[in-house]
Amino acid sequence: MYTNRYGAGRPCTGRLRHYTVEGECRVRKVLSARSREEAEDCFYEAAGAVEDHFPEAVLEIISICEGE
């Protein structure tokens, strides 16, 4: 008699199981804007286009720095 993780019976091998995989991606984008708020709005506009095309992707702002 075999024992599997569900109790006694045939071994459970080769069965399809569901896995959740989470990844992370960093984006650096140079935007021309008059203020931090305007730069944030421009970023979220571009992020919305990406999220419309790839619904599972989520883009959020980590930091905003004024460039040179």
C-alpha positions in Angstrom: 0.0 0.0 0.0 1.3 3.4 -0.9 1.0 6.5 1.2 0.8 10.0 -0.4 0.3 13.4 1.2 -3.5 12.9 1.0 -3.5 9.6 2.9 -3.4 6.0 1.6 -3.6 5.2 -2.1 -1.7 5.6 -5.3 1.1 8.2 -5.4 0.0 11.5 -6.8 2.6 12.4 -9.4 2.3 14.2 -12.7 -0.8 16.1 -11.7 -1.2 19.7 -12.6 -1.2 22.1 -9.7 -1.7 25.8 -9.5 1.3 28.0 -8.7 1.3 31.8 -8.2 4.5 33.5 -9.4 5.2 37.1 -8.4 7.9 39.1 -10.1 9.3 42.6 -9.9 10.4 45.0 -12.6 11.9 48.4 -12.2 11.3 51.3 -14.6 13.3 54.4 -15.0 11.7 57.0 -17.2 12.9 60.6 -17.9 9.9 62.9 -18.2 9.9 66.7 -19.0 7.5 68.4 -16.5 7.1 71.7 -14.7 6.6 70.1 -11.3 6.8 66.9 -9.4 3.0 66.6 -9.6 3.0 67.0 -13.3 5.8 64.4 -13.6 3.8 62.0 -11.5 0.7 62.5 -13.7 2.8 61.9 -16.8 4.2 58.7 -15.3 0.7 57.4 -14.4 -0.5 58.2 -17.9 2.3 56.1 -19.4 1.7 53.4 -16.7 -2.0 53.2 -17.5 -1.1 52.4 -21.2 1.2 49.6 -20.0 -1.4 48.3 -17.6 -4.1 48.3 -20.3 -1.9 46.2 -22.5 -0.7 43.9 -19.7 -3.4 43.8 -17.0 -1.3 41.7 -14.7 1.5 44.4 -14.5 1.3 47.0 -11.8 3.5 50.1 -12.0 3.9 52.4 -9.0 6.2 55.3 -8.2 9.0 54.5 -5.8 10.7 57.9 -6.0 10.8 61.1 -8.0 14.1 63.0 -8.3 14.7 66.2 -10.2 17.3 65.6 -12.9 19.9 67.8 -14.5 
